[in-house]
Amino acid sequence: MEVRMNIPDDSAVQLQANGDMARRLLEMAALEGYKSGELTAHQLREMLGFDTRMEVDGFLKAHGVALEYTLEDFVRERAALDALLDK
């Protein structure tokens, strides 16, 4: 989906000075969506065009956002690790 918006010139100049404005706005929206729980890490990855979960982790870390990691995630990963160690 393409979204258009009007931004005051002084704000646009400041955003553009720090890099590609469209990309910066996309990243801001993606971060806010993730922090608010409206977007999952998978949706964030797709939205920003990252190939791996590691890129998402790095992006979140670079922006001071903690990765959502639930008890269910831990239990699932622990079971997978235990299965590998039992072989």
Biopython code that builds the backbone (N, CA, C, O; Angstrom):
import numpy as np
from Bio.PDB.StructureBuilder import StructureBuilder

atoms = [
    (1, "MET", "N", (0.839, -1.173, 0.000)),
    (1, "MET", "CA", (0.000, 0.000, 0.000)),
    (1, "MET", "C", (0.885, 1.238, 0.000)),
    (1, "MET", "O", (1.910, 1.286, 0.680)),
    (2, "GLU", "N", (0.490, 2.194, -0.739)),
    (2, "GLU", "CA", (1.206, 3.463, -0.764)),
    (2, "GLU", "C", (0.415, 4.471, 0.047)),
    (2, "GLU", "O", (-0.808, 4.551, -0.067)),
    (3, "VAL", "N", (1.122, 5.242, 0.871)),
    (3, "VAL", "CA", (0.493, 6.251, 1.715)),
    (3, "VAL", "C", (1.149, 7.589, 1.412)),
    (3, "VAL", "O", (2.372, 7.680, 1.308)),
    (4, "ARG", "N", (0.347, 8.604, 1.274)),
    (4, "ARG", "CA", (0.863, 9.961, 1.054)),
    (4, "ARG", "C", (0.513, 10.822, 2.255)),
    (4, "ARG", "O", (-0.534, 10.642, 2.877)),
    (5, "MET", "N", (1.409, 11.773, 2.579)),
    (5, "MET", "CA", (1.147, 12.678, 3.687)),
    (5, "MET", "C", (1.788, 14.030, 3.416)),
    (5, "MET", "O", (2.753, 14.143, 2.660)),
    (6, "ASN", "N", (1.236, 15.031, 4.039)),
    (6, "ASN", "CA", (1.795, 16.376, 3.968)),
    (6, "ASN", "C", (2.594, 16.627, 5.233)),
    (6, "ASN", "O", (2.109, 16.412, 6.344)),
    (7, "ILE", "N", (3.831, 17.086, 5.049)),
    (7, "ILE", "CA", (4.726, 17.363, 6.166)),
    (7, "ILE", "C", (5.193, 18.805, 6.023)),
    (7, "ILE", "O", (5.574, 19.222, 4.930)),
    (8, "PRO", "N", (5.169, 19.569, 7.107)),
    (8, "PRO", "CA", (5.679, 20.946, 7.020)),
    (8, "PRO", "C", (7.117, 20.954, 6.492)),
    (8, "PRO", "O", (7.909, 20.062, 6.797)),
    (9, "ASP", "N", (7.433, 21.964, 5.704)),
    (9, "ASP", "CA", (8.737, 22.037, 5.054)),
    (9, "ASP", "C", (9.904, 21.928, 6.022)),
    (9, "ASP", "O", (10.875, 21.229, 5.735)),
    (10, "ASP", "N", (9.827, 22.609, 7.172)),
    (10, "ASP", "CA", (10.954, 22.563, 8.109)),
    (10, "ASP", "C", (11.147, 21.155, 8.678)),
    (10, "ASP", "O", (12.279, 20.719, 8.888)),
    (11, "SER", "N", (10.056, 20.451, 8.925)),
    (11, "SER", "CA", (10.171, 19.070, 9.400)),
    (11, "SER", "C", (10.721, 18.169, 8.303)),
    (11, "SER", "O", (11.547, 17.296, 8.572)),
    (12, "ALA", "N", (10.272, 18.373, 7.079)),
    (12, "ALA", "CA", (10.758, 17.573, 5.954)),
    (12, "ALA", "C", (12.253, 17.772, 5.747)),
    (12, "ALA", "O", (12.981, 16.816, 5.480)),
    (13, "VAL", "N", (12.707, 19.010, 5.868)),
    (13, "VAL", "CA", (14.140, 19.295, 5.709)),
    (13, "VAL", "C", (14.942, 18.560, 6.773)),
    (13, "VAL", "O", (15.984, 17.975, 6.474)),
    (14, "GLN", "N", (14.466, 18.586, 8.004)),
    (14, "GLN", "CA", (15.176, 17.907, 9.100)),
    (14, "GLN", "C", (15.186, 16.403, 8.886)),
    (14, "GLN", "O", (16.221, 15.764, 9.074)),
    (15, "LEU", "N", (14.058, 15.825, 8.500)),
    (15, "LEU", "CA", (13.996, 14.386, 8.253)),
    (15, "LEU", "C", (14.889, 13.992, 7.082)),
    (15, "LEU", "O", (15.573, 12.971, 7.144)),
    (16, "GLN", "N", (14.890, 14.777, 6.034)),
    (16, "GLN", "CA", (15.689, 14.473, 4.853)),
    (16, "GLN", "C", (17.186, 14.600, 5.130)),
    (16, "GLN", "O", (17.995, 13.888, 4.536)),
    (17, "ALA", "N", (17.551, 15.513, 6.040)),
    (17, "ALA", "CA", (18.965, 15.719, 6.368)),
    (17, "ALA", "C", (19.582, 14.478, 6.998)),
    (17, "ALA", "O", (20.792, 14.271, 6.903)),
    (18, "ASN", "N", (18.761, 13.650, 7.644)),
    (18, "ASN", "CA", (19.254, 12.453, 8.321)),
    (18, "ASN", "C", (19.133, 11.202, 7.462)),
    (18, "ASN", "O", (19.227, 10.091, 7.984)),
    (19, "GLY", "N", (18.929, 11.354, 6.171)),
    (19, "GLY", "CA", (18.834, 10.199, 5.289)),
    (19, "GLY", "C", (17.546, 10.208, 4.495)),
    (19, "GLY", "O", (16.823, 11.205, 4.467)),
    (20, "ASP", "N", (17.271, 9.108, 3.861)),
    (20, "ASP", "CA", (16.077, 8.943, 3.034)),
    (20, "ASP", "C", (14.816, 9.130, 3.885)),
    (20, "ASP", "O", (14.518, 8.314, 4.757)),
    (21, "MET", "N", (14.082, 10.212, 3.621)),
    (21, "MET", "CA", (12.933, 10.554, 4.440)),
    (21, "MET", "C", (11.855, 9.470, 4.396)),
    (21, "MET", "O", (11.293, 9.124, 5.436)),
    (22, "ALA", "N", (11.562, 8.937, 3.233)),
    (22, "ALA", "CA", (10.527, 7.911, 3.122)),
    (22, "ALA", "C", (10.900, 6.690, 3.976)),
    (22, "ALA", "O", (10.051, 6.130, 4.669)),
    (23, "ARG", "N", (12.162, 6.288, 3.920)),
    (23, "ARG", "CA", (12.618, 5.143, 4.712)),
    (23, "ARG", "C", (12.539, 5.446, 6.198)),
    (23, "ARG", "O", (12.108, 4.605, 6.988)),
    (24, "ARG", "N", (12.956, 6.647, 6.579)),
    (24, "ARG", "CA", (12.914, 7.034, 8.000)),
    (24, "ARG", "C", (11.492, 7.020, 8.531)),
    (24, "ARG", "O", (11.252, 6.544, 9.641)),
    (25, "LEU", "N", (10.547, 7.536, 7.756)),
    (25, "LEU", "CA", (9.152, 7.543, 8.186)),
    (25, "LEU", "C", (8.596, 6.122, 8.283)),
    (25, "LEU", "O", (7.829, 5.808, 9.193)),
    (26, "LEU", "N", (8.988, 5.273, 7.340)),
    (26, "LEU", "CA", (8.569, 3.871, 7.381)),
    (26, "LEU", "C", (9.107, 3.190, 8.638)),
    (26, "LEU", "O", (8.379, 2.463, 9.315)),
    (27, "GLU", "N", (10.374, 3.427, 8.947)),
    (27, "GLU", "CA", (10.979, 2.839, 10.145)),
    (27, "GLU", "C", (10.304, 3.354, 11.412)),
    (27, "GLU", "O", (10.076, 2.589, 12.349)),
    (28, "MET", "N", (9.981, 4.656, 11.445)),
    (28, "MET", "CA", (9.300, 5.221, 12.611)),
    (28, "MET", "C", (7.938, 4.556, 12.811)),
    (28, "MET", "O", (7.576, 4.194, 13.930)),
    (29, "ALA", "N", (7.198, 4.401, 11.733)),
    (29, "ALA", "CA", (5.878, 3.762, 11.818)),
    (29, "ALA", "C", (6.011, 2.307, 12.238)),
    (29, "ALA", "O", (5.229, 1.824, 13.057)),
    (30, "ALA", "N", (6.988, 1.609, 11.689)),
    (30, "ALA", "CA", (7.194, 0.202, 12.026)),
    (30, "ALA", "C", (7.574, 0.046, 13.500)),
    (30, "ALA", "O", (7.050, -0.829, 14.189)),
    (31, "LEU", "N", (8.484, 0.894, 13.981)),
    (31, "LEU", "CA", (8.883, 0.834, 15.395)),
    (31, "LEU", "C", (7.702, 1.092, 16.316)),
    (31, "LEU", "O", (7.501, 0.371, 17.294)),
    (32, "GLU", "N", (6.930, 2.108, 16.008)),
    (32, "GLU", "CA", (5.773, 2.427, 16.853)),
    (32, "GLU", "C", (4.757, 1.286, 16.821)),
    (32, "GLU", "O", (4.182, 0.932, 17.850)),
    (33, "GLY", "N", (4.541, 0.718, 15.650)),
    (33, "GLY", "CA", (3.623, -0.411, 15.535)),
    (33, "GLY", "C", (4.087, -1.602, 16.350)),
    (33, "GLY", "O", (3.276, -2.279, 16.982)),
    (34, "TYR", "N", (5.388, -1.865, 16.341)),
    (34, "TYR", "CA", (5.938, -2.983, 17.117)),
    (34, "TYR", "C", (5.831, -2.700, 18.615)),
    (34, "TYR", "O", (5.397, -3.557, 19.385)),
    (35, "LYS", "N", (6.230, -1.492, 19.021)),
    (35, "LYS", "CA", (6.201, -1.148, 20.447)),
    (35, "LYS", "C", (4.786, -1.174, 21.014)),
    (35, "LYS", "O", (4.588, -1.532, 22.176)),
    (36, "SER", "N", (3.804, -0.798, 20.200)),
    (36, "SER", "CA", (2.417, -0.765, 20.678)),
    (36, "SER", "C", (1.755, -2.139, 20.625)),
    (36, "SER", "O", (0.653, -2.320, 21.145)),
    (37, "GLY", "N", (2.425, -3.105, 19.999)),
    (37, "GLY", "CA", (1.863, -4.443, 19.886)),
    (37, "GLY", "C", (0.968, -4.637, 18.671)),
    (37, "GLY", "O", (0.380, -5.704, 18.493)),
    (38, "GLU", "N", (0.864, -3.612, 17.837)),
    (38, "GLU", "CA", (0.038, -3.727, 16.637)),
    (38, "GLU", "C", (0.724, -4.538, 15.541)),
    (38, "GLU", "O", (0.054, -5.104, 14.678)),
    (39, "LEU", "N", (2.047, -4.598, 15.570)),
    (39, "LEU", "CA", (2.814, -5.365, 14.591)),
    (39, "LEU", "C", (3.664, -6.408, 15.300)),
    (39, "LEU", "O", (4.212, -6.149, 16.371)),
    (40, "THR", "N", (3.771, -7.578, 14.705)),
    (40, "THR", "CA", (4.656, -8.623, 15.218)),
    (40, "THR", "C", (6.055, -8.415, 14.638)),
    (40, "THR", "O", (6.243, -7.606, 13.729)),
    (41, "ALA", "N", (7.023, -9.141, 15.163)),
    (41, "ALA", "CA", (8.384, -9.075, 14.617)),
    (41, "ALA", "C", (8.382, -9.535, 13.162)),
    (41, "ALA", "O", (9.110, -8.986, 12.335)),
    (42, "HIS", "N", (7.571, -10.537, 12.849)),
    (42, "HIS", "CA", (7.484, -11.010, 11.464)),
    (42, "HIS", "C", (6.930, -9.919, 10.550)),
    (42, "HIS", "O", (7.445, -9.713, 9.451)),
    (43, "GLN", "N", (5.897, -9.228, 10.989)),
    (43, "GLN", "CA", (5.336, -8.141, 10.189)),
    (43, "GLN", "C", (6.344, -7.006, 10.037)),
    (43, "GLN", "O", (6.441, -6.396, 8.973)),
    (44, "LEU", "N", (7.088, -6.727, 11.096)),
    (44, "LEU", "CA", (8.136, -5.702, 11.048)),
    (44, "LEU", "C", (9.184, -6.085, 10.008)),
    (44, "LEU", "O", (9.635, -5.246, 9.228)),
    (45, "ARG", "N", (9.566, -7.361, 10.004)),
    (45, "ARG", "CA", (10.559, -7.845, 9.042)),
    (45, "ARG", "C", (10.066, -7.657, 7.613)),
    (45, "ARG", "O", (10.810, -7.186, 6.753)),
    (46, "GLU", "N", (8.824, -8.020, 7.362)),
    (46, "GLU", "CA", (8.266, -7.859, 6.020)),
    (46, "GLU", "C", (8.143, -6.388, 5.635)),
    (46, "GLU", "O", (8.462, -6.003, 4.511)),
    (47, "MET", "N", (7.681, -5.578, 6.570)),
    (47, "MET", "CA", (7.460, -4.158, 6.302)),
    (47, "MET", "C", (8.761, -3.449, 5.937)),
    (47, "MET", "O", (8.781, -2.586, 5.059)),
    (48, "LEU", "N", (9.844, -3.818, 6.614)),
    (48, "LEU", "CA", (11.126, -3.155, 6.389)),
    (48, "LEU", "C", (12.006, -3.880, 5.375)),
    (48, "LEU", "O", (13.099, -3.414, 5.056)),
    (49, "GLY", "N", (11.536, -5.013, 4.870)),
    (49, "GLY", "CA", (12.277, -5.724, 3.834)),
    (49, "GLY", "C", (13.512, -6.446, 4.317)),
    (49, "GLY", "O", (14.453, -6.645, 3.550)),
    (50, "PHE", "N", (13.525, -6.847, 5.587)),
    (50, "PHE", "CA", (14.661, -7.597, 6.117)),
    (50, "PHE", "C", (14.538, -9.060, 5.709)),
    (50, "PHE", "O", (13.435, -9.598, 5.614)),
    (51, "ASP", "N", (15.674, -9.694, 5.470)),
    (51, "ASP", "CA", (15.691, -11.098, 5.068)),
    (51, "ASP", "C", (15.656, -12.056, 6.255)),
    (51, "ASP", "O", (15.158, -13.175, 6.136)),
    (52, "THR", "N", (16.181, -11.620, 7.397)),
    (52, "THR", "CA", (16.300, -12.529, 8.538)),
    (52, "THR", "C", (15.775, -11.904, 9.823)),
    (52, "THR", "O", (15.623, -10.687, 9.934)),
    (53, "ARG", "N", (15.506, -12.760, 10.772)),
    (53, "ARG", "CA", (15.094, -12.309, 12.107)),
    (53, "ARG", "C", (16.242, -11.571, 12.796)),
    (53, "ARG", "O", (16.013, -10.665, 13.597)),
    (54, "MET", "N", (17.477, -11.965, 12.478)),
    (54, "MET", "CA", (18.647, -11.301, 13.064)),
    (54, "MET", "C", (18.685, -9.823, 12.677)),
    (54, "MET", "O", (19.077, -8.982, 13.487)),
    (55, "GLU", "N", (18.286, -9.503, 11.459)),
    (55, "GLU", "CA", (18.246, -8.106, 11.033)),
    (55, "GLU", "C", (17.205, -7.329, 11.838)),
    (55, "GLU", "O", (17.427, -6.175, 12.204)),
    (56, "VAL", "N", (16.072, -7.969, 12.109)),
    (56, "VAL", "CA", (15.039, -7.345, 12.937)),
    (56, "VAL", "C", (15.590, -7.099, 14.335)),
    (56, "VAL", "O", (15.431, -6.010, 14.886)),
    (57, "ASP", "N", (16.237, -8.110, 14.910)),
    (57, "ASP", "CA", (16.815, -7.973, 16.244)),
    (57, "ASP", "C", (17.801, -6.810, 16.296)),
    (57, "ASP", "O", (17.772, -6.007, 17.228)),
    (58, "GLY", "N", (18.677, -6.721, 15.290)),
    (58, "GLY", "CA", (19.653, -5.641, 15.233)),
    (58, "GLY", "C", (18.989, -4.281, 15.096)),
    (58, "GLY", "O", (19.402, -3.315, 15.738)),
    (59, "PHE", "N", (17.968, -4.205, 14.265)),
    (59, "PHE", "CA", (17.230, -2.955, 14.072)),
    (59, "PHE", "C", (16.589, -2.507, 15.384)),
    (59, "PHE", "O", (16.698, -1.344, 15.772)),
    (60, "LEU", "N", (15.924, -3.437, 16.060)),
    (60, "LEU", "CA", (15.284, -3.095, 17.331)),
    (60, "LEU", "C", (16.316, -2.670, 18.368)),
    (60, "LEU", "O", (16.112, -1.695, 19.091)),
    (61, "LYS", "N", (17.417, -3.396, 18.441)),
    (61, "LYS", "CA", (18.472, -3.062, 19.400)),
    (61, "LYS", "C", (19.052, -1.681, 19.115)),
    (61, "LYS", "O", (19.306, -0.908, 20.039)),
    (62, "ALA", "N", (19.262, -1.372, 17.840)),
    (62, "ALA", "CA", (19.813, -0.067, 17.453)),
    (62, "ALA", "C", (18.884, 1.079, 17.840)),
    (62, "ALA", "O", (19.328, 2.215, 18.009)),
    (63, "HIS", "N", (17.601, 0.778, 17.978)),
    (63, "HIS", "CA", (16.629, 1.806, 18.331)),
    (63, "HIS", "C", (16.162, 1.696, 19.785)),
    (63, "HIS", "O", (15.179, 2.324, 20.178)),
    (64, "GLY", "N", (16.878, 0.890, 20.580)),
    (64, "GLY", "CA", (16.588, 0.789, 22.005)),
    (64, "GLY", "C", (15.265, 0.129, 22.334)),
    (64, "GLY", "O", (14.660, 0.418, 23.367)),
    (65, "VAL", "N", (14.812, -0.762, 21.456)),
    (65, "VAL", "CA", (13.532, -1.443, 21.673)),
    (65, "VAL", "C", (13.813, -2.898, 22.023)),
    (65, "VAL", "O", (14.526, -3.598, 21.305)),
    (66, "ALA", "N", (13.245, -3.336, 23.128)),
    (66, "ALA", "CA", (13.436, -4.717, 23.562)),
    (66, "ALA", "C", (12.661, -5.669, 22.659)),
    (66, "ALA", "O", (11.528, -5.389, 22.265)),
    (67, "LEU", "N", (13.279, -6.779, 22.345)),
    (67, "LEU", "CA", (12.641, -7.808, 21.541)),
    (67, "LEU", "C", (11.575, -8.496, 22.381)),
    (67, "LEU", "O", (11.825, -8.857, 23.531)),
    (68, "GLU", "N", (10.394, -8.678, 21.814)),
    (68, "GLU", "CA", (9.322, -9.390, 22.514)),
    (68, "GLU", "C", (9.688, -10.868, 22.548)),
    (68, "GLU", "O", (9.829, -11.504, 21.503)),
    (69, "TYR", "N", (9.836, -11.401, 23.729)),
    (69, "TYR", "CA", (10.222, -12.796, 23.898)),
    (69, "TYR", "C", (9.403, -13.350, 25.050)),
    (69, "TYR", "O", (9.638, -13.011, 26.210)),
    (70, "THR", "N", (8.448, -14.196, 24.728)),
    (70, "THR", "CA", (7.509, -14.690, 25.725)),
    (70, "THR", "C", (7.997, -15.978, 26.370)),
    (70, "THR", "O", (8.952, -16.600, 25.904)),
    (71, "LEU", "N", (7.339, -16.362, 27.435)),
    (71, "LEU", "CA", (7.627, -17.634, 28.085)),
    (71, "LEU", "C", (7.380, -18.783, 27.118)),
    (71, "LEU", "O", (8.121, -19.766, 27.115)),
    (72, "GLU", "N", (6.348, -18.663, 26.305)),
    (72, "GLU", "CA", (6.048, -19.696, 25.308)),
    (72, "GLU", "C", (7.192, -19.832, 24.299)),
    (72, "GLU", "O", (7.527, -20.941, 23.883)),
    (73, "ASP", "N", (7.797, -18.694, 23.905)),
    (73, "ASP", "CA", (8.957, -18.738, 23.007)),
    (73, "ASP", "C", (10.101, -19.518, 23.660)),
    (73, "ASP", "O", (10.735, -20.360, 23.025)),
    (74, "PHE", "N", (10.351, -19.224, 24.935)),
    (74, "PHE", "CA", (11.426, -19.893, 25.655)),
    (74, "PHE", "C", (11.173, -21.399, 25.748)),
    (74, "PHE", "O", (12.074, -22.196, 25.490)),
    (75, "VAL", "N", (9.956, -21.787, 26.114)),
    (75, "VAL", "CA", (9.617, -23.204, 26.258)),
    (75, "VAL", "C", (9.782, -23.923, 24.926)),
    (75, "VAL", "O", (10.333, -25.023, 24.884)),
    (76, "ARG", "N", (9.311, -23.318, 23.837)),
    (76, "ARG", "CA", (9.425, -23.933, 22.508)),
    (76, "ARG", "C", (10.895, -24.095, 22.109)),
    (76, "ARG", "O", (11.284, -25.146, 21.600)),
    (77, "GLU", "N", (11.709, -23.065, 22.336)),
    (77, "GLU", "CA", (13.120, -23.152, 21.970)),
    (77, "GLU", "C", (13.872, -24.131, 22.866)),
    (77, "GLU", "O", (14.783, -24.817, 22.403)),
    (78, "ARG", "N", (13.506, -24.202, 24.120)),
    (78, "ARG", "CA", (14.145, -25.140, 25.041)),
    (78, "ARG", "C", (13.841, -26.579, 24.621)),
    (78, "ARG", "O", (14.720, -27.440, 24.659)),
    (79, "ALA", "N", (12.589, -26.839, 24.219)),
    (79, "ALA", "CA", (12.199, -28.188, 23.760)),
    (79, "ALA", "C", (12.969, -28.562, 22.498)),
    (79, "ALA", "O", (13.392, -29.708, 22.348)),
    (80, "ALA", "N", (13.148, -27.623, 21.608)),
    (80, "ALA", "CA", (13.909, -27.890, 20.389)),
    (80, "ALA", "C", (15.369, -28.181, 20.709)),
    (80, "ALA", "O", (15.966, -29.083, 20.120)),
    (81, "LEU", "N", (15.942, -27.435, 21.627)),
    (81, "LEU", "CA", (17.326, -27.659, 22.037)),
    (81, "LEU", "C", (17.479, -29.015, 22.714)),
    (81, "LEU", "O", (18.426, -29.749, 22.435)),
    (82, "ASP", "N", (16.545, -29.348, 23.605)),
    (82, "ASP", "CA", (16.590, -30.648, 24.275)),
    (82, "ASP", "C", (16.514, -31.791, 23.263)),
    (82, "ASP", "O", (17.219, -32.792, 23.395)),
    (83, "ALA", "N", (15.659, -31.639, 22.254)),
    (83, "ALA", "CA", (15.535, -32.673, 21.224)),
    (83, "ALA", "C", (16.843, -32.838, 20.459)),
    (83, "ALA", "O", (17.224, -33.961, 20.128)),
    (84, "LEU", "N", (17.527, -31.752, 20.178)),
    (84, "LEU", "CA", (18.810, -31.832, 19.475)),
    (84, "LEU", "C", (19.878, -32.493, 20.341)),
    (84, "LEU", "O", (20.690, -33.274, 19.845)),
    (85, "LEU", "N", (19.877, -32.179, 21.628)),
    (85, "LEU", "CA", (20.894, -32.735, 22.527)),
    (85, "LEU", "C", (20.664, -34.220, 22.807)),
    (85, "LEU", "O", (21.610, -34.933, 23.140)),
    (86, "ASP", "N", (19.439, -34.692, 22.679)),
    (86, "ASP", "CA", (19.132, -36.090, 22.917)),
    (86, "ASP", "C", (19.565, -36.994, 21.753)),
    (86, "ASP", "O", (19.621, -38.215, 21.905)),
    (87, "LYS", "N", (19.867, -36.404, 20.606)),
    (87, "LYS", "CA", (20.250, -37.221, 19.443)),
    (87, "LYS", "C", (21.658, -37.714, 19.521)),
    (87, "LYS", "O", (22.119, -38.412, 18.618)),
]
sb = StructureBuilder()
sb.init_structure("model")
sb.init_model(0)
sb.init_chain("A")
sb.init_seg("    ")
for serial, (resi, resn, name, xyz) in enumerate(atoms, 1):
    if name == "N":
        sb.init_residue(resn, " ", resi, " ")
    sb.init_atom(name, np.array(xyz, "f"), 0.0, 1.0, " ", f" {name:<3s}", serial, name[0])
structure = sb.get_structure()
